[in-house]
Amino acid sequence: MTVMISGSGLYTPPQSISNDELVAAFNAYVRRWNDEHRADIAAGRVDALAESSSEFIVKASGIRSRHVVDREGILDPARMRPSIARRSNDEPSLLAEMALAAARQALERAERAPADVDGVLVACSNLERAYPAIAVEVQQRLGAGGYAFDLNVACASAAFAVQTAVDAVAHGSARAVLVVNPEICSAHLNFRDRDSHFIFGDAATALLIESAADRPPAHAFAVVGTRLSTRFSNNIRNNFGFLNRCETPPREPDDLLFVQDGRQVFKEVVPIVAELITAELARLEIPVSAVKRFWLHQANLGMNQLILKRVLGRPATEDEAPIVLDEYANTSSAGSVIAFHKHHEGFARGDVGVLCAFGAGYSAGIAVLRKL
């Protein structure tokens, strides 16, 4: 059986923050903190905080702006985190609301109705709650049938959900599975940390996966191969969880947010991903030169460039490796799907593309796609 991605969807929060705006808020915080700790700094008991700059951000990551669910709270030097109104249990959760917007667009592009869906996977880095599953809420509010569950493999979550959905359709346990990736990364980011305050943005994406039809929709791609890989590492970590309230002594607040050793991540993830892509293409007997486009995880421009230089043996062109992180920043599991959604035009029947996501864990996943 041939399984296809028949449609994709994207929800982009209407609010955006430029590097200049983010840096202005960060530097205001730094100046305030240094002033409050002037005596300790002078005595050598603590180090002064360093200011950031837009140039530093672009050089370190390629990021120029990010979409967020709330910019006012992030840009307030006294707060520096999103301000999100608490919702009652009877109101739609924020993650589900974002997921539904992307899901409905994917269904429209696939020329399908919610009743055609009998599997919903919400795959993302950070879930709004433990239970009931966000996926079950999306299923109910969408009007889909079958089953639904949440899946978390950090930034690689979309790739892992795609393989799970493809396997379900191929084995007949579902007719059509909706993979949804709602990410509110700004809520787990430490906006007071110079090395990471610029990294993340918010967005939601969706893919509909079903068996291939005789007359596939215009946006359809066959999934010709998938492969997943994991290897444990502490170099990207988030310690937030339900056991925090029980820990003695309690953790510092910053330890409950995103932390990483960026240099080690760069050094160790690049070969893992390059090898995964190369090995899967070899297994499928597809020459690397036959791949028209690579939709990679959107975390760092330099990392993506080095991965593809290893795979291709030369620098990739902008058309071969489209970048969306300059506008969206790192949207975790949504990033590679945003790249696919916005840059899958211009494919002729039979053209090949590679969707690849990678991140904490370490985790990595690939889906090789062929235009129908």
The 8 nearest C-alpha neighbors of each residue, nearest first, counted from 0:
[[1, 169, 2, 210, 211, 168, 170, 171],
 [0, 2, 211, 210, 3, 221, 222, 169],
 [3, 1, 210, 211, 209, 222, 221, 0],
 [4, 2, 221, 220, 211, 222, 209, 208],
 [3, 5, 208, 220, 219, 207, 6, 221],
 [4, 6, 219, 109, 207, 3, 218, 208],
 [7, 5, 109, 105, 108, 207, 206, 4],
 [6, 8, 105, 206, 205, 340, 207, 108],
 [9, 7, 105, 101, 104, 205, 204, 102],
 [8, 10, 204, 101, 203, 11, 205, 337],
 [9, 11, 101, 203, 202, 100, 204, 97],
 [10, 12, 202, 13, 9, 203, 66, 201],
 [13, 11, 14, 68, 66, 67, 202, 10],
 [14, 12, 11, 15, 66, 67, 68, 10],
 [15, 13, 12, 67, 66, 68, 70, 69],
 [16, 14, 66, 65, 67, 13, 17, 70],
 [17, 15, 65, 64, 20, 66, 21, 70],
 [18, 16, 64, 20, 19, 63, 21, 65],
 [19, 17, 21, 53, 20, 63, 64, 22],
 [18, 20, 22, 17, 21, 53, 23, 52],
 [21, 19, 23, 17, 18, 22, 16, 24],
 [20, 22, 18, 24, 23, 19, 25, 17],
 [23, 21, 25, 19, 24, 20, 52, 26],
 [22, 24, 20, 26, 21, 25, 19, 27],
 [25, 23, 27, 74, 21, 22, 76, 26],
 [24, 26, 22, 28, 27, 23, 21, 29],
 [25, 27, 29, 50, 28, 23, 24, 22],
 [28, 26, 24, 30, 25, 29, 23, 31],
 [27, 29, 76, 25, 31, 26, 30, 32],
 [30, 28, 26, 32, 31, 27, 48, 33],
 [29, 31, 33, 27, 32, 28, 34, 26],
 [32, 30, 28, 34, 29, 33, 35, 27],
 [31, 33, 29, 35, 34, 30, 28, 36],
 [34, 32, 36, 30, 35, 31, 37, 47],
 [33, 35, 37, 31, 32, 36, 30, 29],
 [36, 34, 32, 33, 37, 31, 38, 30],
 [37, 35, 33, 34, 39, 38, 40, 32],
 [36, 38, 34, 40, 39, 35, 33, 41],
 [39, 37, 41, 40, 36, 42, 35, 34],
 [40, 38, 42, 44, 41, 36, 37, 45],
 [41, 39, 43, 45, 37, 42, 38, 46],
 [40, 42, 38, 39, 43, 37, 44, 45],
 [43, 41, 39, 40, 44, 38, 45, 37],
 [42, 44, 40, 41, 45, 39, 46, 38],
 [43, 45, 39, 42, 40, 46, 41, 38],
 [46, 44, 40, 43, 39, 47, 42, 36],
 [47, 45, 40, 48, 43, 44, 39, 41],
 [46, 48, 33, 40, 49, 45, 36, 37],
 [47, 49, 29, 46, 33, 50, 32, 30],
 [50, 48, 47, 51, 29, 193, 26, 30],
 [49, 51, 26, 29, 48, 52, 25, 193],
 [50, 52, 22, 193, 26, 49, 55, 53],
 [53, 51, 55, 54, 22, 56, 50, 19],
 [52, 54, 56, 18, 55, 19, 57, 22],
 [53, 55, 57, 52, 56, 58, 59, 51],
 [54, 56, 58, 52, 53, 57, 59, 51],
 [57, 55, 53, 59, 54, 58, 60, 52],
 [58, 56, 61, 54, 62, 60, 59, 55],
 [57, 59, 55, 56, 60, 61, 54, 62],
 [60, 58, 56, 57, 55, 61, 299, 301],
 [59, 61, 299, 57, 62, 300, 58, 56],
 [60, 62, 57, 300, 325, 58, 59, 299],
 [63, 61, 325, 57, 60, 328, 324, 64],
 [62, 64, 325, 18, 326, 17, 57, 61],
 [65, 63, 17, 326, 18, 16, 62, 325],
 [64, 66, 327, 200, 328, 16, 15, 326],
 [67, 65, 15, 200, 201, 14, 327, 12],
 [68, 66, 201, 69, 14, 200, 15, 12],
 [67, 69, 12, 14, 201, 70, 66, 81],
 [70, 68, 81, 67, 71, 82, 72, 14],
 [69, 71, 73, 72, 74, 67, 14, 81],
 [72, 70, 74, 73, 69, 75, 81, 82],
 [71, 73, 81, 82, 75, 80, 74, 70],
 [72, 74, 79, 80, 81, 70, 71, 75],
 [73, 75, 24, 71, 72, 79, 70, 76],
 [74, 76, 72, 78, 77, 79, 73, 71],
 [77, 75, 28, 24, 78, 79, 74, 27],
 [76, 78, 75, 79, 28, 74, 72, 73],
 [77, 79, 75, 76, 80, 72, 73, 74],
 [80, 78, 73, 75, 76, 72, 190, 74],
 [79, 81, 73, 72, 78, 186, 82, 190],
 [82, 80, 72, 73, 69, 83, 186, 70],
 [81, 83, 72, 69, 80, 84, 71, 73],
 [82, 84, 81, 85, 69, 68, 72, 86],
 [85, 83, 86, 82, 93, 81, 87, 69],
 [84, 86, 83, 87, 92, 82, 93, 88],
 [87, 85, 90, 84, 88, 92, 91, 89],
 [86, 88, 89, 90, 85, 91, 92, 84],
 [87, 89, 90, 86, 91, 92, 85, 131],
 [88, 90, 87, 91, 86, 92, 136, 85],
 [89, 91, 87, 88, 86, 92, 93, 96],
 [92, 90, 96, 93, 95, 89, 88, 86],
 [91, 93, 95, 94, 96, 90, 86, 127],
 [92, 94, 96, 95, 97, 91, 127, 86],
 [95, 93, 97, 96, 92, 181, 98, 127],
 [96, 94, 98, 92, 93, 97, 137, 99],
 [95, 97, 93, 99, 94, 98, 92, 91],
 [98, 96, 94, 100, 95, 99, 203, 181],
 [97, 99, 95, 181, 101, 96, 100, 203],
 [98, 100, 102, 96, 101, 97, 95, 103],
 [99, 101, 97, 103, 98, 102, 10, 96],
 [102, 100, 8, 9, 10, 204, 104, 98],
 [103, 101, 99, 105, 205, 104, 100, 8],
 [102, 104, 106, 105, 100, 101, 99, 107],
 [103, 105, 8, 107, 101, 102, 106, 108],
 [106, 104, 7, 8, 6, 102, 108, 103],
 [107, 105, 109, 111, 103, 104, 108, 110],
 [106, 108, 110, 104, 109, 105, 111, 103],
 [109, 107, 6, 105, 110, 106, 104, 7],
 [108, 110, 6, 5, 106, 111, 107, 216],
 [111, 109, 107, 108, 106, 216, 112, 6],
 [110, 112, 106, 109, 107, 115, 113, 108],
 [111, 113, 114, 115, 106, 110, 116, 107],
 [114, 112, 143, 115, 116, 142, 141, 111],
 [113, 115, 143, 112, 116, 142, 144, 117],
 [114, 116, 113, 112, 111, 117, 175, 143],
 [117, 115, 175, 143, 114, 113, 118, 176],
 [116, 118, 145, 144, 173, 175, 143, 146],
 [117, 119, 176, 146, 147, 145, 116, 177],
 [120, 118, 147, 177, 176, 134, 178, 138],
 [121, 119, 178, 148, 147, 149, 134, 122],
 [120, 122, 149, 179, 134, 180, 150, 178],
 [121, 123, 150, 180, 156, 151, 157, 149],
 [124, 122, 180, 151, 156, 332, 125, 182],
 [125, 123, 153, 151, 154, 152, 332, 126],
 [124, 126, 123, 127, 182, 151, 184, 183],
 [127, 125, 128, 124, 123, 129, 133, 94],
 [126, 128, 125, 94, 129, 133, 92, 93],
 [129, 127, 126, 130, 131, 132, 133, 125],
 [128, 130, 131, 132, 126, 127, 133, 241],
 [131, 129, 132, 128, 133, 127, 135, 149],
 [130, 132, 133, 129, 135, 136, 128, 134],
 [131, 133, 130, 134, 135, 149, 148, 136],
 [132, 134, 136, 135, 95, 137, 131, 149],
 [133, 135, 121, 137, 148, 132, 147, 136],
 [136, 134, 138, 147, 132, 137, 133, 139],
 [135, 137, 133, 139, 134, 138, 140, 132],
 [138, 136, 134, 140, 135, 139, 95, 141],
 [137, 139, 135, 143, 141, 136, 140, 142],
 [140, 138, 136, 142, 141, 137, 135, 143],
 [139, 141, 137, 142, 138, 136, 99, 143],
 [142, 140, 138, 139, 143, 137, 113, 99],
 [141, 143, 139, 140, 113, 138, 114, 144],
 [144, 142, 113, 138, 114, 116, 141, 117],
 [145, 143, 117, 116, 146, 114, 142, 138],
 [144, 146, 117, 118, 143, 147, 116, 173],
 [145, 147, 118, 117, 144, 119, 148, 135],
 [148, 146, 119, 135, 134, 118, 120, 138],
 [147, 149, 134, 120, 132, 135, 121, 150],
 [150, 148, 121, 134, 120, 122, 132, 133],
 [149, 151, 122, 121, 148, 152, 123, 120],
 [152, 150, 123, 122, 124, 156, 153, 149],
 [151, 153, 156, 155, 154, 124, 150, 362],
 [152, 154, 124, 155, 156, 151, 359, 358],
 [155, 153, 332, 331, 358, 156, 357, 124],
 [154, 156, 357, 356, 153, 363, 158, 152],
 [157, 155, 152, 122, 159, 332, 123, 154],
 [158, 156, 160, 332, 159, 155, 122, 161],
 [159, 157, 364, 161, 160, 156, 155, 356],
 [158, 160, 156, 162, 161, 157, 364, 163],
 [161, 159, 163, 157, 158, 162, 164, 156],
 [160, 162, 158, 164, 163, 159, 165, 157],
 [161, 163, 165, 159, 164, 160, 166, 225],
 [164, 162, 160, 166, 161, 165, 167, 159],
 [163, 165, 167, 161, 162, 166, 176, 160],
 [166, 164, 162, 168, 167, 163, 169, 161],
 [165, 167, 169, 163, 164, 168, 170, 162],
 [168, 166, 164, 172, 170, 165, 169, 173],
 [167, 169, 173, 171, 165, 170, 166, 174],
 [170, 168, 166, 167, 171, 165, 0, 2],
 [171, 169, 167, 168, 172, 166, 173, 165],
 [172, 170, 168, 173, 169, 167, 174, 166],
 [171, 173, 167, 170, 168, 174, 169, 166],
 [174, 172, 168, 171, 167, 175, 117, 118],
 [173, 175, 168, 209, 117, 171, 176, 116],
 [176, 174, 209, 116, 208, 173, 117, 118],
 [177, 175, 118, 208, 119, 164, 207, 116],
 [176, 178, 207, 119, 206, 118, 120, 179],
 [177, 179, 120, 206, 205, 119, 121, 207],
 [180, 178, 205, 121, 204, 98, 122, 120],
 [179, 181, 204, 122, 123, 203, 333, 121],
 [182, 180, 203, 98, 94, 97, 202, 123],
 [181, 183, 201, 202, 184, 203, 123, 180],
 [184, 182, 201, 185, 186, 202, 181, 200],
 [183, 185, 186, 182, 201, 187, 199, 200],
 [184, 186, 188, 183, 187, 200, 199, 201],
 [185, 187, 184, 188, 183, 81, 80, 189],
 [188, 186, 256, 185, 184, 257, 189, 183],
 [187, 189, 185, 257, 186, 256, 190, 184],
 [190, 188, 191, 192, 196, 256, 187, 257],
 [189, 191, 196, 192, 79, 188, 80, 25],
 [192, 190, 189, 196, 193, 25, 79, 28],
 [191, 193, 196, 190, 194, 195, 189, 25],
 [194, 192, 196, 195, 51, 191, 50, 49],
 [195, 193, 192, 196, 197, 261, 198, 51],
 [194, 196, 197, 198, 193, 192, 189, 190],
 [197, 195, 190, 192, 193, 189, 198, 194],
 [198, 196, 195, 199, 56, 190, 21, 18],
 [199, 197, 195, 329, 196, 328, 200, 62],
 [200, 198, 329, 328, 184, 330, 185, 197],
 [199, 201, 65, 330, 328, 66, 67, 185],
 [200, 202, 183, 67, 182, 66, 184, 330],
 [203, 201, 11, 182, 10, 181, 12, 330],
 [204, 202, 181, 10, 180, 182, 9, 98],
 [203, 205, 9, 180, 101, 8, 333, 179],
 [204, 206, 179, 8, 102, 101, 7, 178],
 [207, 205, 7, 178, 6, 177, 105, 208],
 [206, 208, 177, 6, 4, 5, 176, 105],
 [207, 209, 4, 176, 175, 3, 5, 177],
 [210, 208, 175, 3, 2, 174, 168, 211],
 [211, 209, 2, 3, 1, 212, 168, 174],
 [210, 212, 2, 3, 1, 209, 215, 213],
 [213, 211, 215, 214, 210, 216, 3, 209],
 [212, 214, 215, 211, 216, 371, 210, 1],
 [213, 215, 212, 216, 211, 217, 371, 219],
 [214, 216, 212, 219, 213, 217, 211, 371],
 [217, 215, 219, 218, 109, 5, 214, 110],
 [216, 218, 219, 215, 108, 109, 5, 371],
 [217, 219, 216, 6, 5, 220, 108, 109],
 [220, 218, 5, 216, 4, 217, 371, 215],
 [221, 219, 370, 4, 369, 371, 3, 368],
 [222, 220, 3, 369, 368, 2, 223, 371],
 [223, 221, 368, 3, 224, 2, 367, 220],
 [222, 224, 367, 368, 221, 369, 225, 366],
 [223, 225, 367, 222, 366, 226, 283, 368],
 [226, 224, 366, 365, 162, 367, 227, 223],
 [225, 227, 365, 364, 366, 279, 228, 224],
 [228, 226, 364, 363, 365, 159, 225, 229],
 [227, 229, 363, 362, 364, 226, 230, 275],
 [230, 228, 362, 361, 363, 360, 231, 227],
 [229, 231, 361, 360, 362, 232, 228, 363],
 [232, 230, 360, 361, 229, 233, 362, 359],
 [231, 233, 234, 360, 361, 230, 235, 359],
 [234, 232, 235, 236, 231, 360, 259, 359],
 [233, 235, 260, 259, 232, 264, 236, 263],
 [236, 234, 259, 359, 233, 258, 260, 232],
 [235, 237, 258, 233, 257, 259, 234, 238],
 [236, 238, 257, 256, 239, 255, 258, 235],
 [239, 237, 255, 240, 254, 236, 256, 257],
 [238, 240, 255, 237, 256, 243, 241, 254],
 [241, 239, 242, 243, 238, 255, 244, 237],
 [240, 242, 243, 244, 239, 245, 129, 246],
 [241, 243, 245, 244, 240, 246, 239, 238],
 [244, 242, 246, 245, 241, 240, 239, 249],
 [243, 245, 242, 246, 241, 249, 240, 247],
 [246, 244, 242, 243, 247, 249, 241, 248],
 [247, 245, 249, 243, 248, 244, 242, 250],
 [248, 246, 249, 245, 250, 244, 243, 242],
 [247, 249, 246, 250, 245, 251, 243, 244],
 [250, 248, 247, 246, 251, 243, 244, 245],
 [251, 249, 252, 254, 248, 243, 246, 255],
 [250, 252, 254, 253, 249, 255, 248, 256],
 [253, 251, 254, 255, 250, 256, 249, 239],
 [252, 254, 255, 251, 256, 189, 250, 257],
 [255, 253, 252, 251, 256, 250, 238, 237],
 [256, 254, 239, 238, 253, 252, 237, 257],
 [257, 255, 187, 254, 237, 253, 188, 189],
 [256, 258, 237, 188, 187, 236, 189, 259],
 [259, 257, 236, 235, 256, 237, 260, 254],
 [260, 258, 235, 234, 261, 236, 257, 264],
 [259, 261, 234, 263, 262, 264, 235, 258],
 [260, 262, 264, 263, 259, 265, 234, 235],
 [261, 263, 265, 264, 260, 266, 267, 259],
 [262, 264, 266, 265, 261, 260, 267, 234],
 [263, 265, 261, 267, 262, 266, 268, 260],
 [266, 264, 262, 263, 268, 267, 269, 261],
 [265, 267, 263, 264, 268, 269, 262, 270],
 [266, 268, 264, 265, 269, 263, 270, 271],
 [267, 269, 271, 265, 264, 270, 266, 272],
 [268, 270, 306, 272, 271, 267, 265, 273],
 [271, 269, 273, 272, 268, 274, 267, 306],
 [272, 270, 268, 274, 269, 273, 275, 267],
 [271, 273, 275, 274, 269, 270, 268, 276],
 [274, 272, 270, 306, 276, 275, 271, 310],
 [273, 275, 277, 271, 272, 276, 278, 270],
 [276, 274, 272, 278, 273, 277, 279, 271],
 [277, 275, 273, 279, 274, 278, 272, 280],
 [276, 278, 274, 280, 275, 279, 273, 281],
 [277, 279, 281, 275, 280, 276, 274, 282],
 [280, 278, 282, 281, 276, 277, 275, 283],
 [279, 281, 283, 285, 277, 282, 278, 284],
 [280, 282, 284, 278, 279, 283, 285, 277],
 [283, 281, 279, 284, 280, 278, 285, 277],
 [282, 284, 280, 281, 285, 279, 224, 223],
 [285, 283, 281, 282, 280, 286, 279, 287],
 [284, 286, 280, 283, 281, 287, 289, 282],
 [287, 285, 288, 289, 284, 280, 281, 290],
 [286, 288, 289, 290, 285, 311, 280, 310],
 [287, 289, 286, 290, 311, 291, 285, 310],
 [290, 288, 286, 287, 291, 285, 351, 350],
 [291, 289, 351, 352, 288, 287, 292, 353],
 [290, 292, 352, 351, 319, 289, 350, 293],
 [291, 293, 319, 352, 290, 320, 353, 294],
 [294, 292, 353, 320, 352, 295, 319, 354],
 [295, 293, 354, 335, 338, 339, 353, 355],
 [296, 294, 355, 335, 293, 356, 354, 297],
 [295, 297, 335, 356, 334, 298, 355, 357],
 [296, 298, 334, 329, 324, 299, 335, 295],
 [299, 297, 329, 296, 300, 324, 328, 331],
 [298, 300, 60, 302, 301, 297, 303, 61],
 [301, 299, 61, 303, 302, 60, 304, 298],
 [302, 300, 304, 303, 299, 305, 60, 61],
 [301, 303, 305, 299, 304, 300, 306, 265],
 [304, 302, 306, 300, 305, 301, 307, 299],
 [303, 305, 301, 307, 302, 306, 308, 300],
 [304, 306, 308, 302, 307, 303, 301, 309],
 [307, 305, 303, 273, 309, 269, 308, 304],
 [306, 308, 310, 309, 304, 305, 311, 315],
 [307, 309, 313, 314, 305, 312, 311, 310],
 [310, 308, 307, 312, 306, 311, 273, 305],
 [309, 311, 307, 308, 273, 312, 277, 306],
 [312, 310, 308, 313, 307, 309, 287, 314],
 [311, 313, 308, 309, 310, 314, 307, 315],
 [312, 314, 308, 311, 315, 309, 307, 310],
 [315, 313, 308, 316, 304, 307, 312, 311],
 [316, 314, 319, 307, 320, 313, 308, 317],
 [315, 317, 319, 318, 320, 314, 321, 313],
 [318, 316, 320, 321, 319, 315, 322, 292],
 [317, 319, 316, 320, 321, 292, 315, 291],
 [318, 320, 292, 316, 317, 293, 315, 291],
 [319, 321, 293, 317, 318, 292, 294, 316],
 [322, 320, 317, 318, 319, 338, 294, 323],
 [321, 323, 324, 320, 338, 325, 297, 317],
 [322, 324, 325, 326, 327, 338, 321, 297],
 [325, 323, 328, 327, 326, 297, 62, 322],
 [324, 326, 62, 63, 323, 328, 61, 327],
 [327, 325, 64, 324, 65, 323, 328, 63],
 [326, 328, 65, 324, 66, 200, 325, 323],
 [329, 327, 324, 65, 200, 199, 62, 325],
 [330, 328, 199, 298, 297, 331, 200, 198],
 [331, 329, 334, 200, 333, 201, 199, 328],
 [330, 332, 154, 333, 329, 334, 124, 182],
 [333, 331, 154, 157, 156, 155, 123, 334],
 [332, 334, 336, 330, 331, 180, 204, 335],
 [335, 333, 297, 330, 337, 296, 336, 332],
 [334, 336, 296, 295, 338, 294, 337, 333],
 [335, 337, 339, 338, 333, 334, 340, 204],
 [338, 336, 340, 334, 339, 335, 341, 333],
 [337, 339, 335, 336, 341, 294, 340, 342],
 [340, 338, 336, 342, 337, 343, 341, 294],
 [341, 339, 337, 338, 342, 336, 7, 343],
 [340, 342, 338, 339, 337, 343, 344, 336],
 [341, 343, 339, 344, 340, 338, 321, 337],
 [344, 342, 339, 340, 341, 345, 346, 218],
 [343, 345, 346, 342, 341, 218, 340, 347],
 [344, 346, 347, 343, 342, 350, 291, 348],
 [347, 345, 344, 350, 370, 348, 343, 349],
 [346, 348, 350, 349, 345, 370, 371, 344],
 [347, 349, 370, 371, 350, 346, 369, 351],
 [348, 350, 370, 369, 347, 371, 351, 346],
 [351, 349, 370, 369, 347, 348, 346, 291],
 [352, 350, 369, 290, 368, 291, 349, 370],
 [351, 353, 292, 368, 290, 291, 293, 367],
 [354, 352, 367, 293, 366, 294, 368, 355],
 [353, 355, 294, 366, 365, 295, 293, 367],
 [356, 354, 365, 295, 364, 296, 294, 353],
 [355, 357, 296, 155, 364, 363, 295, 158],
 [358, 356, 363, 155, 362, 154, 296, 364],
 [357, 359, 154, 362, 361, 155, 153, 360],
 [360, 358, 361, 235, 153, 362, 154, 236],
 [361, 359, 362, 231, 232, 230, 229, 358],
 [360, 362, 359, 230, 229, 231, 358, 232],
 [363, 361, 229, 360, 358, 357, 228, 359],
 [364, 362, 357, 228, 155, 356, 227, 229],
 [365, 363, 227, 158, 356, 355, 226, 159],
 [364, 366, 355, 226, 225, 354, 158, 227],
 [365, 367, 225, 354, 224, 353, 368, 355],
 [368, 366, 353, 224, 223, 222, 352, 225],
 [369, 367, 222, 352, 221, 351, 223, 220],
 [368, 370, 351, 221, 220, 349, 350, 371],
 [371, 369, 220, 348, 349, 350, 221, 351],
 [370, 348, 220, 219, 221, 369, 349, 215]]
